[in-house]
Amino acid sequence: MGILPAERIRFANKRGVAMKSSRQKEIIQILQQDKLVNTLRLSQQFGVSLETIRRDLNQLEQIGMIRKV
């Protein structure tokens, strides 16, 4: 695929941040409805790895938005 120009890399990074933020907001909405979530289900729903979901959940817990049990 080759190396992307710097402008494209910056854009991709900004988009990644926006996507993560949007995903985390959706995770919070799911938790508000279901009260409990499964990492495998979230991973499949968002089309991302289990590790990505775990990072999202860890970040949300660190800022006090969720509590892991």
C-alpha positions, 0 to 999 in steps of 0.5 A: 500500500505504501507510505501515506503523505503526512496530511493523510496520516494526520487525518486518519489519526483524527478520524481514529480519535473521533471514531473511538470517542463515538464508540465510547459514547455508544458503549455508555448508551448500551450500558445505560440500557442493559446495565451489563455488557459483554466484551465479546458482544461489543467487539463484534458489534463495533467490528474491533478487537477485544483489546480495543474494547478493553482499552475503551472500557479501561479509559471509561473507568479511569474517568469515572464513567463506568465501573467494572465488576 
